[in-house]
C-alpha cells in the first residue's frame, strides 16, 4: 500500500478507470458478436446500423484512451470486413 497521499489517490483513480475500461471493452465485444450474428442471419439493415454504431463506439473508446488508435483501426477494419461478407 502506498504511503504518499497522491499515490493513494492514483490507486483509487486507477481502480475506477479499470472498471470503466473493462465495461467499454466488454460492450464492444458484445456489439461485435451481435454484428456477426446479424451477418450470419442475413439481416442487412440491422447489420449496417450495428456496424455504424460499433464504429462510433470504437472511435470514442480510442479518443478516451481505452483503446490504442492502431487497435481501434484494426477493430474498425474487422467490422468493415464482416459487413463486406454480407454483400458478397
C-alpha angles and dihedrals in degrees: 000000000000121000098197116090095226092050091052088053092048089053090053092047093047091053091053092046092048091055092047092047091049091051093050094047092047092051090050090053091049092050091049091052089050090051093050091049091050092049090049090052092045095240098156102177095045091046092053091049092048092047092052092048092045092050090051092050091049091052091049092049090051092048091053093048097249090119130029112246092244091050089050090050090051092051092048090050089052090051092052092047090051091049091048089059087064095059095040 
